[in-house]
Amino acid sequence: AALAETPQAPFGDKVSPAIHNYNRAAPHIATSGSYGPTALAEVKALGFATVIDLRGAEEEGVAANAAAARALGLKHFSIPVTTRVPGDAQVRAFAALVDDAANYPILVNCISGNRVGAMWALYRAQARVPAEIAVEEGRTAGLTSREAAVRKRLGLPVQAQ
């Protein structure tokens, strides 16, 4: 009952183009590509409570976005995905955050959405969603060039891109 009362992530028609490649992956979780520190005011106004950034600390805008998020009262977490696909520890850390209703609604981002899509696919697969469906969900969340590596990690045939 409490989860039904938790604010949800908005649908894409409520989000401006300032939040690149936005997608509502689940009722309480949305995904996106890049956005700048000034777009975080919109993220806050849309009702998000938490931001999870999958970019590496050395990438442009990471520190500024973290500071802006915290200044606005948003929870900010960093799970840097600097390899082709997230590792087991990264997927577990992600799962701990997205499975905690105290963090809802959550916006997960990287530069394009590709790392987000990879993370989402692996997260959903570890949650026992059939692997092919998890990959399809990952595509919806932004998975593109990392798909072959995700498929390999999940033991699926790697399809020609």
C-alpha positions as CSV (number, residue, x, y, z in Angstrom):
1,A,0.0,0.0,0.0
2,A,2.8,2.4,0.8
3,L,4.5,1.9,-2.5
4,A,1.2,2.8,-4.3
5,E,1.4,6.2,-2.5
6,T,5.0,6.8,-3.5
7,P,5.5,9.5,-6.2
8,Q,6.2,8.0,-9.6
9,A,8.6,9.0,-12.4
10,P,6.8,11.2,-14.9
11,F,6.2,10.0,-18.5
12,G,8.3,11.5,-21.3
13,D,5.7,14.1,-22.3
14,K,6.3,15.9,-19.0
15,V,10.0,16.2,-19.5
16,S,11.8,18.9,-21.6
17,P,14.5,18.1,-24.2
18,A,17.1,19.4,-21.6
19,I,17.0,15.8,-20.2
20,H,18.4,13.9,-23.2
21,N,17.0,10.4,-24.1
22,Y,14.5,10.3,-21.3
23,N,12.6,7.1,-20.7
24,R,10.3,5.9,-17.9
25,A,11.7,2.4,-17.3
26,A,9.4,1.5,-14.4
27,P,6.8,3.4,-12.4
28,H,9.4,4.7,-10.0
29,I,12.5,4.7,-12.2
30,A,13.4,6.7,-15.2
31,T,16.5,6.7,-17.4
32,S,18.3,9.3,-19.4
33,G,21.4,10.4,-21.2
34,S,23.1,13.6,-20.4
35,Y,21.9,16.8,-18.8
36,G,23.6,19.8,-17.3
37,P,23.5,21.1,-13.8
38,T,20.8,23.6,-14.7
39,A,18.5,20.8,-15.8
40,L,18.6,19.4,-12.3
41,A,16.1,22.1,-11.2
42,E,13.7,20.5,-13.6
43,V,14.6,17.0,-12.3
44,K,13.7,18.2,-8.8
45,A,10.5,20.0,-10.0
46,L,9.4,16.7,-11.7
47,G,9.4,15.1,-8.3
48,F,12.6,13.0,-8.5
49,A,14.2,12.2,-5.1
50,T,17.3,10.5,-6.3
51,V,19.8,10.7,-9.2
52,I,22.2,7.8,-10.0
53,D,25.0,8.8,-12.3
54,L,26.8,6.0,-14.2
55,R,29.6,8.2,-15.6
56,G,33.2,8.1,-14.5
57,A,34.4,10.8,-12.1
58,E,36.8,12.1,-14.9
59,E,33.9,12.7,-17.3
60,E,32.8,16.3,-18.1
61,G,30.1,17.7,-15.8
62,V,30.0,14.8,-13.3
63,A,31.3,16.9,-10.3
64,A,29.1,19.9,-11.2
65,N,26.0,17.7,-11.5
66,A,26.7,16.0,-8.2
67,A,27.1,19.4,-6.4
68,A,24.0,20.8,-8.1
69,A,21.9,17.7,-7.2
70,R,22.9,17.9,-3.6
71,A,22.3,21.7,-3.4
72,L,18.8,21.0,-4.6
73,G,18.2,18.4,-1.9
74,L,18.3,15.4,-4.3
75,K,20.1,12.2,-3.2
76,H,23.0,11.7,-5.5
77,F,24.8,8.4,-6.0
78,S,27.7,7.5,-8.4
79,I,28.3,4.1,-9.8
80,P,31.0,4.7,-12.4
81,V,30.7,2.3,-15.3
82,T,34.0,2.7,-17.0
83,T,34.1,-0.8,-18.6
84,R,32.1,-2.2,-21.5
85,V,29.4,-3.6,-19.1
86,P,28.8,-3.1,-15.4
87,G,30.4,-5.7,-13.1
88,D,28.6,-7.8,-10.6
89,A,29.4,-5.5,-7.7
90,Q,28.1,-2.5,-9.7
91,V,24.8,-4.3,-10.5
92,R,24.4,-5.2,-6.8
93,A,25.0,-1.6,-5.8
94,F,22.5,-0.4,-8.4
95,A,20.0,-3.0,-7.3
96,A,20.3,-1.9,-3.6
97,L,19.5,1.7,-4.6
98,V,16.6,1.0,-7.1
99,D,15.0,-1.7,-4.9
100,D,14.8,0.8,-1.9
101,A,11.5,2.7,-2.1
102,A,13.0,5.4,0.1
103,N,14.9,6.5,-3.0
104,Y,11.8,6.8,-5.3
105,P,11.4,8.3,-7.8
106,I,14.9,7.7,-9.3
107,L,16.5,9.1,-12.4
108,V,19.5,7.1,-13.7
109,N,21.8,8.7,-16.2
110,C,25.0,8.5,-18.2
111,I,26.1,10.4,-21.4
112,S,23.8,8.8,-24.0
113,G,21.8,6.2,-22.1
114,N,23.9,3.3,-23.4
115,R,25.5,2.5,-20.0
116,V,22.1,3.0,-18.4
117,G,20.6,0.5,-20.8
118,A,23.3,-2.0,-20.1
119,M,22.9,-1.6,-16.3
120,W,19.1,-1.9,-16.6
121,A,19.3,-5.1,-18.7
122,L,21.7,-6.7,-16.2
123,Y,19.7,-5.6,-13.2
124,R,16.5,-7.0,-14.7
125,A,18.2,-10.3,-15.6
126,Q,19.5,-10.7,-12.0
127,A,15.9,-10.1,-10.9
128,R,15.0,-13.2,-12.9
129,V,13.4,-11.5,-15.9
130,P,14.2,-13.7,-18.9
131,A,17.4,-12.6,-20.4
132,E,16.0,-11.7,-23.9
133,I,13.3,-9.6,-22.3
134,A,15.9,-7.9,-20.0
135,V,17.9,-7.0,-23.1
136,E,14.8,-5.6,-24.8
137,E,14.1,-3.5,-21.7
138,G,17.8,-2.4,-21.8
139,R,17.3,-1.3,-25.4
140,T,14.3,0.8,-24.4
141,A,16.4,2.4,-21.7
142,G,19.2,3.3,-24.2
143,L,21.3,0.2,-24.8
144,T,23.0,0.3,-28.2
145,S,26.7,-0.4,-28.8
146,R,27.1,-2.3,-25.5
147,E,24.4,-4.8,-26.4
148,A,26.8,-7.5,-27.7
149,A,28.8,-7.4,-24.4
150,V,25.6,-7.5,-22.4
151,R,24.3,-10.5,-24.4
152,K,27.6,-12.3,-23.9
153,R,27.6,-11.6,-20.2
154,L,24.0,-13.1,-20.0
155,G,25.0,-16.1,-22.0
156,L,22.9,-15.1,-25.0
157,P,23.9,-15.5,-28.7
158,V,25.6,-12.3,-29.9
159,Q,23.7,-11.0,-32.9
160,A,25.3,-9.0,-35.7
161,Q,24.8,-5.3,-35.1
